[in-house]
Amino acid sequence: MVDYFNFFKSLIIISIITGALTLAATDPKKYRTIRILLLIIAGILLVVGLGGSILMSVSNVGSYRY
């Protein structure tokens, strides 16, 4: 369970880094389509990471074994 949660955390971190690098490193006027495409990919990774983290935390609530 922890491995899956770490995977979703790494997706969130990768998407934030990708978005920041896209905004910082590309010229908005020259590479407009590539910039939009990279931001869409970063957004998809962020949504998948956040959704997976929420689902893992919700599904983990009642699954503790004593």
Jmol script that loads the backbone (N, CA, C; Angstrom):
load data "model"
ATOM      1  N   MET A   1       0.819  -1.188   0.000  1.00  0.00           N
ATOM      2  CA  MET A   1       0.000   0.000   0.000  1.00  0.00           C
ATOM      3  C   MET A   1       0.870   1.263   0.000  1.00  0.00           C
ATOM      4  N   VAL A   2       1.965   1.211   0.741  1.00  0.00           N
ATOM      5  CA  VAL A   2       2.857   2.364   0.824  1.00  0.00           C
ATOM      6  C   VAL A   2       3.555   2.599  -0.514  1.00  0.00           C
ATOM      7  N   ASP A   3       3.860   1.512  -1.232  1.00  0.00           N
ATOM      8  CA  ASP A   3       4.512   1.650  -2.529  1.00  0.00           C
ATOM      9  C   ASP A   3       3.627   2.400  -3.517  1.00  0.00           C
ATOM     10  N   TYR A   4       2.332   2.098  -3.504  1.00  0.00           N
ATOM     11  CA  TYR A   4       1.412   2.798  -4.395  1.00  0.00           C
ATOM     12  C   TYR A   4       1.305   4.273  -4.022  1.00  0.00           C
ATOM     13  N   PHE A   5       1.251   4.546  -2.726  1.00  0.00           N
ATOM     14  CA  PHE A   5       1.149   5.931  -2.282  1.00  0.00           C
ATOM     15  C   PHE A   5       2.405   6.710  -2.674  1.00  0.00           C
ATOM     16  N   ASN A   6       3.575   6.093  -2.551  1.00  0.00           N
ATOM     17  CA  ASN A   6       4.816   6.752  -2.970  1.00  0.00           C
ATOM     18  C   ASN A   6       4.837   6.982  -4.474  1.00  0.00           C
ATOM     19  N   PHE A   7       4.257   6.063  -5.242  1.00  0.00           N
ATOM     20  CA  PHE A   7       4.164   6.250  -6.692  1.00  0.00           C
ATOM     21  C   PHE A   7       3.329   7.484  -7.029  1.00  0.00           C
ATOM     22  N   PHE A   8       2.199   7.650  -6.360  1.00  0.00           N
ATOM     23  CA  PHE A   8       1.350   8.798  -6.633  1.00  0.00           C
ATOM     24  C   PHE A   8       1.999  10.093  -6.153  1.00  0.00           C
ATOM     25  N   LYS A   9       2.737  10.037  -5.046  1.00  0.00           N
ATOM     26  CA  LYS A   9       3.483  11.208  -4.597  1.00  0.00           C
ATOM     27  C   LYS A   9       4.550  11.600  -5.606  1.00  0.00           C
ATOM     28  N   SER A  10       5.223  10.605  -6.180  1.00  0.00           N
ATOM     29  CA  SER A  10       6.246  10.924  -7.174  1.00  0.00           C
ATOM     30  C   SER A  10       5.621  11.492  -8.448  1.00  0.00           C
ATOM     31  N   LEU A  11       4.410  11.042  -8.809  1.00  0.00           N
ATOM     32  CA  LEU A  11       3.720  11.636  -9.954  1.00  0.00           C
ATOM     33  C   LEU A  11       3.406  13.111  -9.712  1.00  0.00           C
ATOM     34  N   ILE A  12       2.995  13.434  -8.504  1.00  0.00           N
ATOM     35  CA  ILE A  12       2.715  14.832  -8.170  1.00  0.00           C
ATOM     36  C   ILE A  12       3.977  15.671  -8.267  1.00  0.00           C
ATOM     37  N   ILE A  13       5.069  15.171  -7.733  1.00  0.00           N
ATOM     38  CA  ILE A  13       6.337  15.907  -7.755  1.00  0.00           C
ATOM     39  C   ILE A  13       6.831  16.082  -9.188  1.00  0.00           C
ATOM     40  N   ILE A  14       6.746  15.034  -9.993  1.00  0.00           N
ATOM     41  CA  ILE A  14       7.173  15.116 -11.391  1.00  0.00           C
ATOM     42  C   ILE A  14       6.333  16.126 -12.158  1.00  0.00           C
ATOM     43  N   SER A  15       5.025  16.147 -11.905  1.00  0.00           N
ATOM     44  CA  SER A  15       4.165  17.085 -12.629  1.00  0.00           C
ATOM     45  C   SER A  15       4.459  18.529 -12.235  1.00  0.00           C
ATOM     46  N   ILE A  16       4.749  18.769 -10.967  1.00  0.00           N
ATOM     47  CA  ILE A  16       5.075  20.130 -10.533  1.00  0.00           C
ATOM     48  C   ILE A  16       6.396  20.587 -11.138  1.00  0.00           C
ATOM     49  N   ILE A  17       7.385  19.698 -11.143  1.00  0.00           N
ATOM     50  CA  ILE A  17       8.683  20.037 -11.740  1.00  0.00           C
ATOM     51  C   ILE A  17       8.542  20.271 -13.240  1.00  0.00           C
ATOM     52  N   THR A  18       7.770  19.415 -13.915  1.00  0.00           N
ATOM     53  CA  THR A  18       7.568  19.574 -15.355  1.00  0.00           C
ATOM     54  C   THR A  18       6.868  20.890 -15.671  1.00  0.00           C
ATOM     55  N   GLY A  19       5.851  21.232 -14.902  1.00  0.00           N
ATOM     56  CA  GLY A  19       5.151  22.496 -15.118  1.00  0.00           C
ATOM     57  C   GLY A  19       6.053  23.695 -14.882  1.00  0.00           C
ATOM     58  N   ALA A  20       6.841  23.649 -13.825  1.00  0.00           N
ATOM     59  CA  ALA A  20       7.740  24.768 -13.521  1.00  0.00           C
ATOM     60  C   ALA A  20       8.822  24.920 -14.585  1.00  0.00           C
ATOM     61  N   LEU A  21       9.391  23.800 -15.011  1.00  0.00           N
ATOM     62  CA  LEU A  21      10.413  23.875 -16.058  1.00  0.00           C
ATOM     63  C   LEU A  21       9.829  24.349 -17.386  1.00  0.00           C
ATOM     64  N   THR A  22       8.613  23.947 -17.676  1.00  0.00           N
ATOM     65  CA  THR A  22       7.963  24.392 -18.910  1.00  0.00           C
ATOM     66  C   THR A  22       7.750  25.894 -18.893  1.00  0.00           C
ATOM     67  N   LEU A  23       7.279  26.406 -17.769  1.00  0.00           N
ATOM     68  CA  LEU A  23       7.041  27.846 -17.681  1.00  0.00           C
ATOM     69  C   LEU A  23       8.345  28.638 -17.690  1.00  0.00           C
ATOM     70  N   ALA A  24       9.384  28.086 -17.112  1.00  0.00           N
ATOM     71  CA  ALA A  24      10.645  28.822 -17.004  1.00  0.00           C
ATOM     72  C   ALA A  24      11.517  28.720 -18.247  1.00  0.00           C
ATOM     73  N   ALA A  25      11.467  27.592 -18.941  1.00  0.00           N
ATOM     74  CA  ALA A  25      12.467  27.346 -19.979  1.00  0.00           C
ATOM     75  C   ALA A  25      11.988  27.592 -21.406  1.00  0.00           C
ATOM     76  N   THR A  26      10.699  27.718 -21.628  1.00  0.00           N
ATOM     77  CA  THR A  26      10.230  27.887 -22.997  1.00  0.00           C
ATOM     78  C   THR A  26       9.794  29.318 -23.241  1.00  0.00           C
ATOM     79  N   ASP A  27      10.052  29.781 -24.453  1.00  0.00           N
ATOM     80  CA  ASP A  27       9.635  31.111 -24.874  1.00  0.00           C
ATOM     81  C   ASP A  27       8.148  31.078 -25.221  1.00  0.00           C
ATOM     82  N   PRO A  28       7.330  31.906 -24.591  1.00  0.00           N
ATOM     83  CA  PRO A  28       5.885  31.813 -24.807  1.00  0.00           C
ATOM     84  C   PRO A  28       5.443  32.105 -26.238  1.00  0.00           C
ATOM     85  N   LYS A  29       6.149  32.952 -26.926  1.00  0.00           N
ATOM     86  CA  LYS A  29       5.728  33.310 -28.282  1.00  0.00           C
ATOM     87  C   LYS A  29       6.266  32.346 -29.327  1.00  0.00           C
ATOM     88  N   LYS A  30       7.454  31.830 -29.104  1.00  0.00           N
ATOM     89  CA  LYS A  30       8.083  30.986 -30.116  1.00  0.00           C
ATOM     90  C   LYS A  30       7.597  29.543 -30.052  1.00  0.00           C
ATOM     91  N   TYR A  31       7.484  28.994 -28.862  1.00  0.00           N
ATOM     92  CA  TYR A  31       7.118  27.581 -28.688  1.00  0.00           C
ATOM     93  C   TYR A  31       5.750  27.456 -28.021  1.00  0.00           C
ATOM     94  N   ARG A  32       4.754  28.079 -28.601  1.00  0.00           N
ATOM     95  CA  ARG A  32       3.439  28.111 -27.958  1.00  0.00           C
ATOM     96  C   ARG A  32       2.779  26.733 -27.905  1.00  0.00           C
ATOM     97  N   THR A  33       2.781  25.981 -29.007  1.00  0.00           N
ATOM     98  CA  THR A  33       2.088  24.689 -29.026  1.00  0.00           C
ATOM     99  C   THR A  33       2.799  23.663 -28.143  1.00  0.00           C
ATOM    100  N   ILE A  34       4.118  23.671 -28.160  1.00  0.00           N
ATOM    101  CA  ILE A  34       4.870  22.737 -27.315  1.00  0.00           C
ATOM    102  C   ILE A  34       4.641  23.062 -25.841  1.00  0.00           C
ATOM    103  N   ARG A  35       4.604  24.339 -25.531  1.00  0.00           N
ATOM    104  CA  ARG A  35       4.373  24.759 -24.145  1.00  0.00           C
ATOM    105  C   ARG A  35       2.990  24.321 -23.664  1.00  0.00           C
ATOM    106  N   ILE A  36       1.981  24.517 -24.494  1.00  0.00           N
ATOM    107  CA  ILE A  36       0.628  24.103 -24.126  1.00  0.00           C
ATOM    108  C   ILE A  36       0.560  22.591 -23.959  1.00  0.00           C
ATOM    109  N   LEU A  37       1.200  21.850 -24.864  1.00  0.00           N
ATOM    110  CA  LEU A  37       1.207  20.387 -24.776  1.00  0.00           C
ATOM    111  C   LEU A  37       1.886  19.897 -23.501  1.00  0.00           C
ATOM    112  N   LEU A  38       3.029  20.482 -23.162  1.00  0.00           N
ATOM    113  CA  LEU A  38       3.736  20.079 -21.938  1.00  0.00           C
ATOM    114  C   LEU A  38       2.944  20.432 -20.685  1.00  0.00           C
ATOM    115  N   LEU A  39       2.256  21.574 -20.698  1.00  0.00           N
ATOM    116  CA  LEU A  39       1.439  21.932 -19.541  1.00  0.00           C
ATOM    117  C   LEU A  39       0.229  21.013 -19.404  1.00  0.00           C
ATOM    118  N   ILE A  40      -0.341  20.570 -20.525  1.00  0.00           N
ATOM    119  CA  ILE A  40      -1.449  19.617 -20.475  1.00  0.00           C
ATOM    120  C   ILE A  40      -0.971  18.282 -19.903  1.00  0.00           C
ATOM    121  N   ILE A  41       0.202  17.823 -20.336  1.00  0.00           N
ATOM    122  CA  ILE A  41       0.753  16.570 -19.810  1.00  0.00           C
ATOM    123  C   ILE A  41       1.033  16.697 -18.313  1.00  0.00           C
ATOM    124  N   ALA A  42       1.592  17.840 -17.901  1.00  0.00           N
ATOM    125  CA  ALA A  42       1.853  18.054 -16.470  1.00  0.00           C
ATOM    126  C   ALA A  42       0.546  18.092 -15.684  1.00  0.00           C
ATOM    127  N   GLY A  43      -0.479  18.688 -16.255  1.00  0.00           N
ATOM    128  CA  GLY A  43      -1.780  18.731 -15.588  1.00  0.00           C
ATOM    129  C   GLY A  43      -2.402  17.358 -15.444  1.00  0.00           C
ATOM    130  N   ILE A  44      -2.274  16.535 -16.480  1.00  0.00           N
ATOM    131  CA  ILE A  44      -2.808  15.169 -16.411  1.00  0.00           C
ATOM    132  C   ILE A  44      -2.080  14.364 -15.340  1.00  0.00           C
ATOM    133  N   LEU A  45      -0.765  14.490 -15.287  1.00  0.00           N
ATOM    134  CA  LEU A  45       0.001  13.790 -14.250  1.00  0.00           C
ATOM    135  C   LEU A  45      -0.383  14.274 -12.854  1.00  0.00           C
ATOM    136  N   LEU A  46      -0.629  15.579 -12.718  1.00  0.00           N
ATOM    137  CA  LEU A  46      -1.019  16.108 -11.422  1.00  0.00           C
ATOM    138  C   LEU A  46      -2.383  15.577 -10.998  1.00  0.00           C
ATOM    139  N   VAL A  47      -3.336  15.539 -11.922  1.00  0.00           N
ATOM    140  CA  VAL A  47      -4.671  15.034 -11.595  1.00  0.00           C
ATOM    141  C   VAL A  47      -4.611  13.551 -11.230  1.00  0.00           C
ATOM    142  N   VAL A  48      -3.839  12.770 -11.976  1.00  0.00           N
ATOM    143  CA  VAL A  48      -3.708  11.342 -11.671  1.00  0.00           C
ATOM    144  C   VAL A  48      -3.042  11.146 -10.307  1.00  0.00           C
ATOM    145  N   GLY A  49      -1.995  11.920 -10.035  1.00  0.00           N
ATOM    146  CA  GLY A  49      -1.309  11.802  -8.746  1.00  0.00           C
ATOM    147  C   GLY A  49      -2.179  12.208  -7.575  1.00  0.00           C
ATOM    148  N   LEU A  50      -2.884  13.323  -7.709  1.00  0.00           N
ATOM    149  CA  LEU A  50      -3.755  13.765  -6.626  1.00  0.00           C
ATOM    150  C   LEU A  50      -4.931  12.806  -6.430  1.00  0.00           C
ATOM    151  N   GLY A  51      -5.533  12.365  -7.525  1.00  0.00           N
ATOM    152  CA  GLY A  51      -6.650  11.423  -7.419  1.00  0.00           C
ATOM    153  C   GLY A  51      -6.226  10.108  -6.804  1.00  0.00           C
ATOM    154  N   GLY A  52      -5.086   9.605  -7.202  1.00  0.00           N
ATOM    155  CA  GLY A  52      -4.584   8.361  -6.628  1.00  0.00           C
ATOM    156  C   GLY A  52      -4.259   8.487  -5.160  1.00  0.00           C
ATOM    157  N   SER A  53      -3.682   9.636  -4.782  1.00  0.00           N
ATOM    158  CA  SER A  53      -3.370   9.848  -3.365  1.00  0.00           C
ATOM    159  C   SER A  53      -4.636   9.918  -2.527  1.00  0.00           C
ATOM    160  N   ILE A  54      -5.649  10.600  -3.044  1.00  0.00           N
ATOM    161  CA  ILE A  54      -6.912  10.697  -2.311  1.00  0.00           C
ATOM    162  C   ILE A  54      -7.561   9.328  -2.205  1.00  0.00           C
ATOM    163  N   LEU A  55      -7.577   8.581  -3.293  1.00  0.00           N
ATOM    164  CA  LEU A  55      -8.182   7.251  -3.246  1.00  0.00           C
ATOM    165  C   LEU A  55      -7.424   6.312  -2.312  1.00  0.00           C
ATOM    166  N   MET A  56      -6.107   6.398  -2.314  1.00  0.00           N
ATOM    167  CA  MET A  56      -5.324   5.533  -1.422  1.00  0.00           C
ATOM    168  C   MET A  56      -5.553   5.910   0.039  1.00  0.00           C
ATOM    169  N   SER A  57      -5.657   7.191   0.332  1.00  0.00           N
ATOM    170  CA  SER A  57      -5.866   7.584   1.722  1.00  0.00           C
ATOM    171  C   SER A  57      -7.282   7.239   2.191  1.00  0.00           C
ATOM    172  N   VAL A  58      -8.273   7.336   1.304  1.00  0.00           N
ATOM    173  CA  VAL A  58      -9.646   6.992   1.680  1.00  0.00           C
ATOM    174  C   VAL A  58      -9.792   5.484   1.835  1.00  0.00           C
ATOM    175  N   SER A  59      -9.195   4.716   0.938  1.00  0.00           N
ATOM    176  CA  SER A  59      -9.348   3.265   1.006  1.00  0.00           C
ATOM    177  C   SER A  59      -8.529   2.653   2.136  1.00  0.00           C
ATOM    178  N   ASN A  60      -7.594   3.411   2.682  1.00  0.00           N
ATOM    179  CA  ASN A  60      -6.737   2.901   3.744  1.00  0.00           C
ATOM    180  C   ASN A  60      -7.345   3.107   5.126  1.00  0.00           C
ATOM    181  N   VAL A  61      -8.496   3.782   5.210  1.00  0.00           N
ATOM    182  CA  VAL A  61      -9.052   4.150   6.501  1.00  0.00           C
ATOM    183  C   VAL A  61      -9.433   2.933   7.332  1.00  0.00           C
ATOM    184  N   GLY A  62     -10.180   1.982   6.757  1.00  0.00           N
ATOM    185  CA  GLY A  62     -10.651   0.872   7.547  1.00  0.00           C
ATOM    186  C   GLY A  62      -9.902  -0.408   7.357  1.00  0.00           C
ATOM    187  N   SER A  63      -8.702  -0.340   6.811  1.00  0.00           N
ATOM    188  CA  SER A  63      -8.009  -1.581   6.461  1.00  0.00           C
ATOM    189  C   SER A  63      -6.876  -1.933   7.423  1.00  0.00           C
ATOM    190  N   TYR A  64      -6.881  -1.386   8.617  1.00  0.00           N
ATOM    191  CA  TYR A  64      -5.826  -1.730   9.565  1.00  0.00           C
ATOM    192  C   TYR A  64      -6.153  -3.063  10.229  1.00  0.00           C
ATOM    193  N   ARG A  65      -5.152  -3.903  10.332  1.00  0.00           N
ATOM    194  CA  ARG A  65      -5.343  -5.211  10.976  1.00  0.00           C
ATOM    195  C   ARG A  65      -4.624  -5.205  12.317  1.00  0.00           C
ATOM    196  N   TYR A  66      -5.307  -5.737  13.295  1.00  0.00           N
ATOM    197  CA  TYR A  66      -4.729  -5.753  14.649  1.00  0.00           C
ATOM    198  C   TYR A  66      -4.217  -7.106  14.993  1.00  0.00           C
TER     199      TYR A  66
END
end "model"
wireframe off; spacefill off
backbone 0.3
color backbone group
